[in-house]
Amino acid sequence: MSASGSSAASERRANAQPTMSVREMAHRINNTLAVVQAIITQTARLTGDPADFVDAVSRRIAAMAVANRSLLNGDHDGSDLETLVRQELEMQGAASTRLSLRGPRAALPSRSVVSFALVIHELATNAVKYGALSNDTGTVEMTWSVAPDSDARDMLSFLWRERGGPPVAPPRRKGFGSIVLERGLDDCKVSRSFEPEGLTCGIALPL
């Protein structure tokens, strides 16, 4: 390739980059608006009191804001998992002495950051209201690992385990948190176990 041809190719690549950035931004905005719409619709459906509705929606949108800040502060491809989890837990006022986080450094893919943040928000909210963080002695342990699956994709295995709180039982009705856990994450598997010792929730997510 001639020098002029090489220069022209470099210029085309340089000109293409802003277009990709705009597309990525548009995709994130559309996803964010879709999630906000789902939050409002589902919360209205499941909340009878107007004050509770406003409080729940405000808290969930605040959780989304934390996730979006995490994306802006991270790199183009995702956000640091531990940083995001700690920020979401701090929103709930959870005492760090009652939390345990252990796992390797992992970057959540950008498409899953907001949904993952909402899951952590819902788990933390329920822990504070009804679970291990609703008393003075309960604890929450979060562990994760990364390993390749059969298709050689890096898979995140995240485990949320509550201990020392009141006895728990499966919810009598499906709340927003259950809906997020079942539908809100791209290409993932979620499992929950309502054990007498406390809730255990596992999330498997491709990185």
Residue pairs with C-beta under 8 A, 6 or more apart in sequence:
1 9
24 76
24 110
28 71
28 110
31 111
31 114
32 64
32 68
32 114
35 64
35 114
35 115
35 118
35 184
36 61
36 64
39 57
39 60
39 61
39 64
39 176
40 57
42 176
42 179
43 53
43 56
43 57
43 60
43 176
44 53
46 173
46 175
46 176
47 53
47 56
56 176
59 91
59 121
59 125
60 118
60 121
60 176
62 91
63 88
63 91
63 117
63 118
63 120
63 121
64 114
64 117
64 118
66 84
66 87
66 88
66 91
66 117
67 79
67 84
67 88
67 113
67 114
67 116
67 117
67 118
68 114
69 87
70 79
70 80
70 83
70 84
70 87
70 113
70 117
71 78
71 79
71 110
71 113
73 79
74 80
74 107
75 107
76 110
77 107
77 109
77 110
78 107
78 108
78 109
78 110
78 113
78 207
79 107
79 108
79 110
79 113
80 105
80 106
80 107
80 108
81 103
81 105
81 106
81 107
81 108
81 116
81 144
81 156
81 158
82 101
82 103
82 105
82 106
84 108
84 113
84 116
84 117
84 120
85 101
85 120
85 142
86 101
88 117
88 120
88 121
88 124
89 99
89 120
89 124
91 121
91 124
92 121
92 124
92 125
92 127
92 128
92 133
93 128
94 124
94 127
94 128
94 133
94 140
98 132
98 133
98 138
98 139
98 140
99 139
99 140
99 141
99 142
100 139
100 140
100 141
100 142
100 143
101 142
101 143
102 141
102 142
102 143
102 144
103 142
103 143
103 144
103 145
103 158
104 144
104 145
104 146
106 144
106 146
106 156
106 207
107 207
108 116
108 156
108 205
108 207
109 206
109 207
111 186
112 185
112 186
112 188
112 205
115 180
115 184
115 185
115 186
116 185
116 203
116 205
118 180
118 184
119 177
119 180
119 181
119 184
119 185
119 190
119 203
122 176
122 177
122 180
122 181
123 160
123 177
123 199
123 201
124 133
124 140
125 177
126 177
126 199
127 133
127 134
127 138
127 140
127 162
127 165
127 199
128 134
130 165
130 166
130 168
131 138
131 162
131 165
131 166
131 168
131 198
131 199
132 138
132 139
132 140
132 162
132 163
132 164
132 165
132 198
132 199
133 140
133 162
133 165
134 165
134 166
135 164
135 165
135 166
137 164
138 162
138 163
138 164
138 165
138 198
139 162
139 163
139 164
140 160
140 161
140 162
140 163
141 159
141 160
141 161
141 162
141 163
142 158
142 159
142 160
142 161
143 158
143 159
143 161
144 156
144 157
144 158
144 159
145 156
145 157
146 154
146 155
146 156
146 157
146 207
147 154
147 155
147 157
148 154
148 155
149 155
149 206
153 206
153 207
154 206
154 207
155 204
155 205
155 206
155 207
156 203
156 204
156 205
156 206
156 207
157 202
157 203
157 204
158 202
158 203
158 204
158 205
159 200
159 201
159 202
159 203
160 199
160 200
160 201
160 202
160 203
161 198
161 199
161 200
161 201
162 168
162 197
162 198
162 199
162 200
163 197
163 198
164 197
164 198
165 198
167 196
168 194
168 195
168 196
168 198
168 199
169 194
170 194
171 178
181 190
181 192
181 201
182 190
185 203
185 205
187 205
187 206
188 203
188 204
188 205
188 206
189 203
189 204
190 201
190 202
190 203
190 204
191 201
191 202
192 199
192 200
192 201
192 202
193 199
193 200
193 201
